[in-house]
Amino acid sequence: MHGLEPSLIVGQRLAWRVPIVLSIPPRGDLGIVGEIDVDVETGEILYTRALITEIKQHARELATRPTPQAN
């Protein structure tokens, strides 16, 4: 997994929202599995166990999806 370009989120805390992408060689990037927020001032990664569980589930779903065949 790796992050894409973050976007700035203005709320109770300023945070960078980073989309997380699942990538499996040689299939490449399979898709976004979730997003993680990072506190702008402290660098703290803002997550819950539920969020990590959700990201893992989305990753499993993408990893087991058949790869489309080129025509």
Secondary structure, 3 states (H helix, E strand, C coil): CEECCCEEEECCCEEEEEEEEEEECCCEEEEEEEEEEEECCCCCEECCHHHHHHHHHHHHHHHHCCCCCCC
